[in-house]
């Protein structure tokens, strides 16, 4: 599937994931260089608040060991379903030594639409240090508060003030290019100062197998707080098999009457249920005069709501997938935290609404 970012610059939140066999492309994907993607399929972030937090790499201080439930809850106010939490906690942790650090990956899972991982990272000998996601960024207020620092300085200034060693860390779940093209990453800090790193590659297609190949990429960089120079860098990669949670059920919703949304005829809404939640995909047929850009512009303003016209509970996948590759057939997909199919949904755009059941 081809992807395009039409309206939003998500370069600081989404990094290209290249083929696992190509080290050179992997290094390019881990860089901060902005990429432009081929047209026709796009993703948009559901909530403006979520977009701001993702694009500024906003982090939060955590008082306990954190996972995806805490990350999504604290950052975006999203509550994941009990079945999703059960599936995540049922995964097996794996640990690796990279330089002076121990990386413990947990919640390694994919659902056909996204991959998930968390990594707890800390100095193996248990000594104190500052852990940055990016040493060039300012220290978040929550981390400053944990060390009783009242100023909003840099990581280098904080390390000087506290007389602590400074490291930046990164822990990514990478999928082959055949499966994934974009990925989100972020972090939370623990009460002891250690860091939890989150990685969510988006899948371009739904694999049929029970496992897919993946790579865990780990990087540690140590800095001199005074000269800001790099003292040492350690990297490691480990190939794994990422378990796929299967689709549990499907449901097709049909419109109760013929409805057009500025040239897009609503055909149906497909529901697919996983342990991680329910995905809904609205399918439309574009009129002959419409281009793929015309269709994308309309789809960007369409919502899938509940029977009463209220928003559905947001799922773990923070994006909305818009696909115009098969024009005149176009689709829009959303993620929800629902565990059961509702009897009826509402497809809405401005004053136009269509009931589907």
N, C-alpha and C positions, 0 to 999 in steps of 0.2 A: 504494500500500500504506500502511496506517496503522501507526503505531508506538507502543509504550508502554514506558516504563521502569518495570517493576513492582517490582523489588527493589533496584536500585542507583541511587545519585545520581551520574550521570556528567556533571553540568552543567559541571564545570571541564575536561572532556576533550572533550565533544561539543557542538558549537555548531550551532544550526539554520542551514540554508542556504536562503535564500528565492529567489524568482524573480529571474533576472538583470535583468529589466527594471524592477524596483522598487527604487530607491535607498533609500527609507525603510525598507523591510523588510530590505535588506542591512545597513543600519546597526544595526538591531535585532538581526539575527542575529549581528553581530560583537560585541555587548555581552556582558556576563557575567551577564545576567538569566537565571534558570533558567526553562525551559519545561516544560510538561506536555503530553504527546502523547495523542491519542486512543487508546483501548484496542484491543487485539486482536493486535498484532504487537509483539514485544519483542526486544531484543538483550541478551545477557549476555556479559561478558568471560570468556574461558576460564580464565585463571589469576588467582588472587587477587593474586599479585605484580604481574602486569600491571595490574590494576585500581588498586592502590595507586600505582604509578608514573604511570599516566595521570591519576588524579584529583588528584595533588599536582603535576602538571606537572613531574615530575622530569626533569632534564636531565643530560647527560654531557659531559665534556671529550673532544674528539677530537684525535688527533695528525695526521690526514691528512684530505683532502677526503672527506666521508662521503656515503653514499646510504642507500637503504632497507635494504640488506643489513647495513650497519654499525649503523644505528639499531635494527633489530629484534634483531640479535645482541647488542648491548651492553645494551639496555634489558630485553629479555625472554628472551634465550637462544634465539632462533628462528633457524634456518638456512634460508634460502630456496634453492630449487632452482637448478641451473645454467641451466635454461631461463628461469626468472624473471629471473635476473641478465642473461642475454643480451637478453631483451625490453626490460628497463629501459635497458640501455646502448645499445640500438639507437635510442632516441628522440633527437630533435634538441633541443639547448638553445636557449633564447631569453633575451635580456638586455634590461633596461629601466633607465633612469635615473629615480630618484625622489628629488628633493631632492639631498642630497649622496651618496646611496647608489646602488650598482649591484646590481640583483637579477638573478641568473642562474638561471632555472628549468631543471631537468633532470628526467629520469625521469617525464615527463608521459605517463600511460597509464591506461587503464581496462580492466577485464576482464569487465564485465557485472554485477559485484557490488560493485566499489569503484573509485574513482578515486585516482590517486597523483600526487604532485608533491614535488620537493625544490627548495629555493631557496637558493643561496649568496648571502649578503648581506655587503657590505663597503663602506667609504668609497671612493669612486671615486679620490680622490687618493692612496690608500694610507697615509694617516696613521693613527695609533693611536687607539683609542676603546674604550669598553666598550659591548657590545651585550647588551641584556636582552630576554628574552621579555616580561617584565612588570616595570617599574621598581619596583613596590610589593613584589615578592617579595625574599626573602633571596638572596644570591649563593650558588650551589651550591659545595660544597667543591672540586669539581674545577677550577672557574674560579679560585677563591681560590688554589689550589695553583699554578696556572700563573703567577700574579703574585706568588708567595711571600708571600701574606697569611695569617696564622695564625688570624685571627678570622673568625667567621661573621656578618658584618654585612650591611647592606643595599647595594643597588647605589649609592645616593647616598653612603654612607660610603666605599665602595670608590673611587668617582670622586674624592671629596675627597682620599683618601689617595694615590691614584696621580696626581692632577692630570691626569685624562683626561676628555674630553667623554663624556657619557652619552646613549645613544640606546636606545629600544626599537623593535623591528621586528616586523612580522607579514607573512606571505606565504601566502595562501590560494588553493587551487583550489576554485572555487565552481561548482556545477552548478545548472541550473534546478530548481525545486521538483518538476517532473514526474518528475525522475530521482532526486532525493536529498533527504533530510530531516535527516540527522545527519552530523557530520564530526569526525574526530580531528585534533589538531594537537600538535606537539612540536618540540623543537630539540636540536641538538648544537653544541658549540663547537669551532672549529678551533684548531690550535696557535698561529696568529698572532692569535687573539682574535676572528676573524670568526665569524659564526654561520651555521648551516645550518638552515633551517626546513622542517618536514615537514607535509604536509596530506593527509588521507585521507577524502574524502567517501564515505559508503556509498550505494550505489544501491538505490532502492526497487523497481526493475524491471530486467529485462535488455533493453536496447535491441537492435534487430536491425540497425541501421546500422553502418557501419565507423567512423564518427566521430560525436561528439555535441558540441553547443555547450557551451562552458565560459567562465568568466571568471577571470582571475588578478587577485587583489586584493592590493595592496601598500600598506603604511603605515609611515612613519618618524616618530618623535616624539623631539625633542631636549629634554633637561631641564637646568635649572640645578641642579648637585649640592648647592648650599648652601641655596637657598630651596625646592628641590624643585618649582619651578614649571615649566610648559611654555614653552619658548622658541620652538618652531616645530613644526608638524606638516605632513607631506606625504603625500598619498594619490594613488594611481593605479589604474586598472582597464584591463585589456586583454582583449578578447574573442578567444578562440582556438577551434580545432576540436581536440577531444581524441580521439586515436586509440583505437579499441577493438580489443584483441586478441581474435580469434575463438575460439569454442569448438572444440576440436580433436577431441573424441570424447565419447561418452556410454555409460553402462552401467547396466543395471537389475539390482539384486540382490533376489532373492525369499527370504522366510523358509523354512527347511527344515521348520518346523512352525508351527501357529497359536500365537501368543503375545500375551498381554495384559499391559500395564504399567499397573496400577491403573486399569483402565477404558479404556485406549487400545489398540486392536488394531493391531499392526504389519502394514502392507500391503506395503511395499517400501522399498528405499533406492535413490535415483537418484544416479548419479555423473556429474559434468560436468568435463571436463578442459580447462584453459587453460594458456597458457605460464606463468602465475603460480602454478599448482598445481591441485589437484583439490578441488572442492566436493562434499560428500555431503549429500543431503537425505533424511531419514527421513520417510516418510509414514504417518500413522495415521488410524484412524477412531475417534471418541469414542463411547462409549455414550450412550444417549438422556438419561440423568439429568445428564450432565456439562455445566457451564457453560464459557465460554471461560476464565474464571479457574481453574477446576478443571484444565482441560487444560494451561494454562500452568504451573501448579504441578507437574504430573507431568513435563512436558517439560523443566523446569528441572533435573530430576534424572536425565535419561536421557543416556547417552553412546554415541557410535559409536566402537568400538575395532577393533583388528586381529583377525586370526583367533585369536591366542593370548590375547586379552583385554587387550592392552597399549594405551596411548594412541597414537594416530596422530600423526605429526610435525605440529606446529602450523603453519598457513599464515600468509600475510602479513596477512590479514583477522583482526583480533583479537577479533571478536565472534561470537556464536552467534545466528542469526536464528530466532526462534520465531514462527510465523504461525498464528493461530487464527481468522482472518477468515472462512474458509469452513467454520466448524464445521457438521457433525461432522468434516469433513476438516481435519486439522491437520498441520503440518510442523515439523521442526527441521533447520536447515542449519548445517554446520560447514565450515571452510576447512582444508586440509592442504597441506603442501609436497611431496606425492607427485607423481611424474612418470608413474607407470604404475598402472593399476587393480590392486589385489590380487584374488586369486581369491575370497576370502571375507572378510567383516566380521562383527563381533559388536555387536549392539545390547544395551545393558546398563543395568539400574537395580537397585541393591542386589543381591539374590540372584537376580533374574530376568535371564536372558540368552537371546538369540535369535541363532542363526547365520543369516546371509543370504549367498547365493551366486548 
